[in-house]
Amino acid sequence: MHILLTNDDGIRAPGILAMHEALTRGTPDHQGPFAGPSTRVLTVAPLTVQSATSHGITFHEPIMTREESLPHERDLPGERDNPTGVAVDGRPADCVKIAVSSVWPERFGRNTRPDLLISGINSGANCGINVIYSGTVAAAIEGAFLGIPSIAVSLRMGRGKPRFDLAAARARHVLEKVLAAKALRPYEILSINIPTTEDPSSSGHQAPELAGVARHDPLASDPRSMPPIRVCPMNVHGLIDKYERRVSPMGDVYYWAAGHGLDFHATEEGSDVDLLLKGFITVTPLKFDLTQHATVEAWRERMEE
């Protein structure tokens, strides 16, 4: 399994480091599609945070890259040296384009490409209309557009300190189910959202999804302790936008975004927003074809001579 790993939070963000660790270090029984030396993970991610940049790409200036060491969240005895990744001074879609067209074949040979693209783990849920704004999802869409099966992974943030190691363990569990089904094909995209996974000591209470999870080795957690998975559509209602009006020292008026990322005008029952807020892991198939196919023929009749 050859995997391209990217994100929109930056190459040193805790989510991407935890995801890399979960994919490459495996579990004690060392089973599953990510086990063993045949797993190859190349990280190509933004140099800086690129959240909510959607599908922007760079055209009119050079895109600088540099090699980066990827520290692990845990230092395990006997493990290999920290791997390296490629930091791209651009947006998530830039990272995927450069990785697939240049970095991957330079590293692994001409006419080679990843078997799978994983984007994440994002710090924050990407459900509902946030799918449109998300750089994390945009990277997965770019990969799918280039013919690589692609998966975006995001973590709903709570009030306490997020446990990205547990989130990555849960993400890996879902990824293994996806690959075992052998149903994700080229040009296809899945968006996975993981419910809040926190250190209970930082929020003053025991997060319900931590019940029964082994604290000494979260990657060895019993899958039965994980939240149930639900496949669902995205919520299509808009966010309730809020902006704080301020005045600069020079007298200019400006606005600072103050809305909540999961505050929608409405939430459909059974949608990704609804189920994520109820504590489920959500899986939503996405597409990049924006054509409204149902109305094409009607518009042909109106417009064509």
N, C-alpha and C positions, 0 to 999 in steps of 0.2 A: 504494500500500500504506500503510494507516494503522494504526500499531502503538501499543499501550499497553504500556509497559515498567515492570516493577516488580520487587521482590525481597523478601527478609526480612533482609538484612544491613545495611540502611540506605541512604539515598539517595546517600551519598558513598562507599559501598564500592567498592573497585577493580573488582569483578566487574561491577557494573551500569554503571560508567563505560566499561569496555572493551567491553561489549555495545552500549552506545549508540554508541560510536565506530565499531564494526564495522558497525552497521546504517546509519549516516548518512554516513560518509565513504567507504565503498565500497572498491573495488580500482582499480588503475590503468586496467584496460580498461573500468571503469564499466559492467559488464553485470550482468544478473541482476535478480531481483524487488525488490531494495532499492536499485537504482541510480536516480540522477536526482532532480530536485526534487519528483517526485510522492510520494516517500517522506516520510511524516510520522510522527515518533516523539514521543510525549508520555510523559514519565517521571513516575509518581506512585508514591512509595515511602515506606516508614517513615522517620520522623525518626531513630530509633535502632534498634539491632540488635534483631531480633525472631526470632532463630533458635529453632527447636524450639517455636514457639508454636502449631503446627498450625493448625486452622481457627477459632481463637478470634476473636470479634468484640466490639465495644464497644457497650454499650447504655445504661448508667446514668451516663455522664459525657460532656461535650462532646468532640468530636474536633477538635483544633486543626490548622490547616494553615498553611503559609507557602511562599512562593516561594523556590527555592534555585537558585543558579548551579551548573552542572555542569561542573567543570573536566575537560579531556581529559588522558589520560595522556601524550599526545605533543603538542607544539606544532609544528604544520606551517605553514610560511609560506603566506600567501594564504588560509588558511581563515577561515571566518566566525567571528564572536564566539561565545563559549561559550553554549550554550542554557541554558534554565532548566527546572526541574521543580517539582513540588509535593511537599513533604515533609508527611507525615501523621503526627501523633502518635498512632499506633494500630498495629494489627497488619496483616499482609499482606492478609488478606481485607477488612479495613476499607478499605484503599487501593483495592482493585478495586471495591468497592461504591460508594465515593465518586466514583471516577474515572468509572465507567460511568454512574451516575445523575446526577451533577452537574458534575464538572470538565470532562469531554469535551464535553457539550452546551453548557456555558457558553463554552468556547473555540471550538467549531467549528459550533455551531448546533443547534437543537432537532431531535430525532429522529435525530441522528447518533451513531455508535458506532464503535469500532475494528474493523478487519478481522481483527486478530490480536492476541493477548496473549502476551507473552514475559515470563517470570519468571526472573530470574537475571542474571548467572552467580553461583550460590551458591558460597560458600567451603566446600567439602566435598561429598562425594558424597551423593546422595539415592537410594540403592538399598536393596533389601530392605525391612525394616520401617521404615526411616527415612522412607520415603514417607509413612507415617502421621503421623509427628512433624513433618515439614517444613513450615515456613511458606512456603518457596519453592513447593512443590508445592500447598499450600493455596491460594495466590494463583491458580495456574493452574486448579485445580478450581473456584474461585469464578467465574473468567472463563468457563469452559465451562458452568457451571450457568446463567449469564446468557446463554448462547447464542453466545459468542465462541470460535472455535477458539483453543486455548491450549496453550502449550508451556513446560515448566519446563526450565531448563538448569543443570546443576551440575558442578563441577570437583572431582575427587578430589585431595586435598591430599597432598603428599609431605613429605619432610624439608627440602627446599630452598625457595627463594623461588619462589612460583608465578608463572608467566608468563600473566597474564590476557589479554594481547594475543593470544598464540598460542591460548589457549583460546577467545577470542572469534572468531578466524579460523576455527577448527575448527567452532565452533557455527554460524557463518554458513554454512559449507559444508554442514552437515547441514540447516539451515533451508532453504537453497535447493533441496536435493533434495526435502524435504518439500513445498514449495510447487510445485515442478515436477511432482510426482506428482498434484497437485490432488485429493488424497484426504482431507485433513484438513477435516472439516466442522464446522458449528456443534455445540456441546455435546460436542465431542471433545477429548481431552487426550493429549499426548505428554510423556514425561519423558526427557530426554536427559542422559546422564552422560559427561563428557569425562575420559579418563585423565590421570594426573599429567603436568603440563606445567610444567617448572621451568627456572630459570636454572641451568645446570650449574655455574657458578662459585660458587653459594651452597651446593651440596650436595657438591662435590668430585668430581663425575663427570658425564659426558655422559649426560643422560637419553635413552633410546633413541628416544623419540618426537620428539626434536628433530632427528634425523638428516635431512639434506637440506633443512631448513627455512631459508629466507632470513632472516638475522638483521636485515638493514637495513630490511626492510619485511615484517613477518610477515603483514600482510593480503594481501600478494601471493604468499603461499606456494603452491607447486604442490600442488593437492589430492592428487596421487599420493603426496606425502610424509606425508599424514595417516594416522592409524590407521584400519583398516577399521571399517566400521559393522556392528553386529549388532542385529537386532530380537529382543527376548527378553522373557520374563516376569520379574516380580520374584521374588526369593528370599523364601520365606515362613517362614523359621525365625527365632526370636527372637534378640535380642542377648544376649550374656553380660554381665549387669550387674555392675558392680563399684563399690563405694562405700568411701571412706576414712572411718573413724570418727574423729571429733575431739571435743574437749571445749572449750567456750567458757570464758573467764575467770570466768564466773558459775557454772560447773559443769554447764551444760546440754550434753547430747550432741547433736551434729549430724553429718550425713553429707555428704561432698563427692563428686560423681560423678567416678569415675576410670576408667571403662570406655573401650574403643576403639570408635569408631563403626562399624567394619567387622568386628568380632569376633562372629561368629554361632555359635550352637550347631551349625549345619550349613549347608553351602552346596551347593545343587543344581547339578549340571553343566548348563551352558547358560543359567543364570539371569543376571540383571543383575549380581549380585555376582561370580559366577564370571568372566564375560566382562570386566567392568571391571578386575578384578584381573589379568587376562591382557593388558591393554593395549588392548582394543577400545573404541570409542565405542559406547555402548549406547543403544538407543531402545526405550522400553516404553510401549505404549498403556495408558492408565489409564481408570477410570470412577468416577463419583461415586454411582451407584446401588448401595447396599449390600444390596439385597434378595437373599436366597438363593432365586432363582426356582425352582430345582430341587425345593425342598421346600414351596413355597407350597400346592400342591394337597394334599399329605399333611397339612399342618397344617389346611387347611380341613375335611378329612374328620374330623380328631380334635376340632376345636374348635367348628365351626359346627353349629347345631341346625336 
